[in-house]
Amino acid sequence: MDVKFPEKDLGVIIEKIKTALGGRELGKMVSFDQDGNQMIVTISKFGTSTLTFTTKPSATGSHLTLEKEKIALAHRALKGEVTDKIVKVIQQAGGTVTA
């Protein structure tokens, strides 16, 4: 999964995503954090899954690439559904998602 944002600052991108997440039910089980040039998405409910995106600056902003994913056994059946919801939040925050 690749994500593009017009912003170059990963901290600003994460704040925009958190704002888009707002009071959604998804916000109770998904968190977005920064570790250096990586965005870590953690899903915590009946186990913990993590998605690690590496950020690279581009001419038009930032390009985030999914580098690692660790999916909890309990999450495997719901992976597609949760991924779709995360993609919608990223799009609401101004990002573009490609497979």
Beta strands, then each sheet from edge to edge (+ up, - down):
strand 1: 2-5
strand 2: 30-35
strand 3: 38-44
strand 4: 48-58
strand 5: 61-70
strand 6: 96-98
sheet 1: 2+ 3- 4+ 5- 1+ 6-
end
